Amino acid sequence: MKVQPVRGTRDFYPDDMAFRNWLFERWRRASRRAGFVEVDGPELEPLELYTGKSGPEITEQLYWLEDKSRRKLALRPEFTPTLARMIAARQAALPGPIRWFNISRCFRYERAQKGRLREFFQWNVDLIGIAEEIADAECISMAVDAMKDVGLGPEDVQIRINDRRLLGALVRHLGVAEDRVPQVFAILDKRDKVPPETVGAMLAEAGLGTAGRQGLERMLGWQRLDDIEARERATPEVQAAADALQRLFGLLADYGIAEWCRFDIGIVRGLAYYTGPVWEVHDRQGELRAIFGGGRYDRLLADMGGKAVPACGFGCGDAVLGILLAERGLRPQAEPPAEFFVASATEQNFPEVLVVVRRLRGRNRPTQFDLKAGNLKRQMKKAADAGAQFVVIVTEEFARSRRVTLRDMRSGEQRDLALDELGV
Amino acid sequence: MKVQPVRGTRDFYPDDMAFRNWLFERWRRASRRAGFVEVDGPELEPLELYTGKSGPEITEQLYWLEDKSRRKLALRPEFTPTLARMIAARQAALPGPIRWFNISRCFRYERAQKGRLREFFQWNVDLIGIAEEIADAECISMAVDAMKDVGLGPEDVQIRINDRRLLGALVRHLGVAEDRVPQVFAILDKRDKVPPETVGAMLAEAGLGTAGRQGLERMLGWQRLDDIEARERATPEVQAAADALQRLFGLLADYGIAEWCRFDIGIVRGLAYYTGPVWEVHDRQGELRAIFGGGRYDRLLADMGGKAVPACGFGCGDAVLGILLAERGLRPQAEPPAEFFVASATEQNFPEVLVVVRRLRGRNRPTQFDLKAGNLKRQMKKAADAGAQFVVIVTEEFARSRRVTLRDMRSGEQRDLALDELGV
């Protein structure tokens, strides 16, 4: 019987795995350049870690099970709750601020479609302990650094930045009751996925009258922070939130990444726990869903049983980014598996071939040889299959001379050299 | 509420994560030196991929769930069935032999104890398409290479090698019926974990009479291949299996690793699918369970719906190896998160500090700075917390001179240099 893989999961054959490693390496070095250290947690967590904290959408999408002791366990849908749990467990001992990153495999049961998988990878960056905008800017700068490192520029992608405090103040200013604000946020976050008339009906249900809906429509048309009108700025909390965003944009200019960033009052982020600046990276052509996003979540640690501490960060999945890189021709070729291939000039002679193989591998050079008995022609074919750059030919003289023939497979040049000269 | 992690899972704080990355890097480079390429598959697989193939012990230990479409899914307990599935799906297109490795997170519901976790990592190496002993030797050689690379020597660990064909022939020679052989293998595999009298009773139940049990006891006393006695060698299949093992040991000598290896008729391996040579790596002091092991599984691909093809490989978990390395003092220190720390000589001045930070990060040097307003003393304290090797001090002159002060935190030496000279 042939077993089919689970829908929404992926097999990583060598080319796909090479791309995954290439991408992870760029995520890692962008993190490390910024002085962040890698952490990880379990993929199996107690179900209660997610129920109520990650927002209803994620909770509905959980894969969960009961173990033999009837404990309810969930596969992690994201890393942040694990991070919050880990910090809460050692909060007193960890020196602040905490600069952590993580690359997680995550699981969400959702409709499998372009850029949406049920099993995917996510790069998480979290900066814990700083309430000021410099921390948000540090995270956004790292996101830009990683985009640059995979070959994308500000002509390819754009970071759209908002602040939930600003949007919250504006929505309350339109007359929405405090306890209905999360509902309005959820509607705004989904507004590109449902028809406009449905959005209107949903907003009405959340307590926005005709005037309120028109006001919201007007605000969603703002392109720059300066577009915020005097009648809104008259509200102190709107002005304070606009000032905070202005400081953030100033810092982004100091980081030299102003051209990557723009204000977008419509950015909300789906997760329930964000409390301040929120941002998303989108492809400029607007063909794909958000590549990634993040924001500030100053209450999450206290909600998880830790001490209240300001925090911000982001998560970047591999699926949409992978599609964008493939479309742009930025997905690199995999390295061939062997740099060297060692062959016998006569029939395969393992003891002598292995002397040369051991020498090359001992020098950290990827080396293969033919594992079947066969003549030189067969061995040269195998060397070509492996993409080897060099073939080392062991002749009958080798036992006496300890000399081999080195052929460069690109130029076809051959030369004779001593075993000790190989792989230096 | 504080949520506790699931028993048998681990949180990887920075030190533990650094060790995990260090170990994975050594697994990867041992694989790549031998010309193997990395692959991976899903962690969520259809339950039926495991039922019946991995042996009853693993099937009992599966974590599994029903998704919303009532499909039964399992968390992978090992990688080999996924590998077999992936090869069966593309068998015609893949050039042989296939040299693949993988580093998997795996899940088994078993009693959490020293060296046994419910969530662990495993390095898998598989060589598909070669029936001869050179393939088994190639795998064992890679295992030795990785042991060397983590700092272990033949005085620390030993590879104990057997062949199931030899043990099977011997057990049949003692009068055990063909269909009872797997049962006897399972008893032998568990014999160190149950009292001797229980082992005797279990063997009797499997059809071994008193003479048979005494014969088995005698065979388990053999230390070398040469100890196999003439009365057993008279059976052609015993002699053929002994010859195959002899060829394998000859190749291991050609690889230069004879001193790491010895014959051990008692090695069985728990997994049901092994068909030929089997081997385990043990610590010499015998204090820990097997560090890792592998063998030949020539029937697995056909059982998975593929074409029959010879195959061998091994899996190495991170838990027991991690304990051994810690006991031997071979667990490395983590690198500090920052190489450079950029400070303002006066109150924190982000725009100027960021000029220097961008320069250093742009040169791929891990760089932090103080994210809070504060004086130089506070900033120097943060630099020490980060373990920074160098502090770059930005003075009031910087705006004009573009020069900074570089302090080496180890020697205490300071020198003045131009921004352009930093991080080269």
Interface residues (C-beta under 8 A of the other chain):
Chain A: M1 K2 V3 Q4 P5 V6 T9 R10 D11 F12 Y13 P14 M17 A18 R20 N21 R29 R32 R33 A34 G35 F36 V37 E38 V39 D40 G41 P42 E43 L44 E45 P46 E48 L49 Y63 W64 L65 D67 K68 R71 L73 L75 T82 R85 M86 A88 A89 R90 P95 P97 R99 W100 R105 F107 Y109 R118 E119 L127 I130 E132 I134 A135 E138 D145 L251 D254 Y255 G256 M304 G305 A334 P337 A338 F350 P351 L354 R358 R361 N364 R365 P366 T367 Q368 L371 K372 D385 A386
Chain B: M1 K2 V3 Q4 P5 V6 T9 R10 D11 F12 Y13 P14 M17 A18 R20 N21 R29 R32 R33 A34 G35 F36 V37 E38 V39 D40 G41 P42 E43 L44 E45 P46 E48 L49 Y63 W64 L65 D67 K68 R71 L73 L75 T82 R85 M86 A88 A89 R90 P95 P97 R99 W100 R105 F107 Y109 R118 E119 L127 I130 E132 I134 A135 E138 D145 L251 D254 Y255 G256 M304 G305 A334 P337 A338 F350 P351 L354 R358 R361 N364 R365 P366 T367 Q368 L371 K372 D385 A386
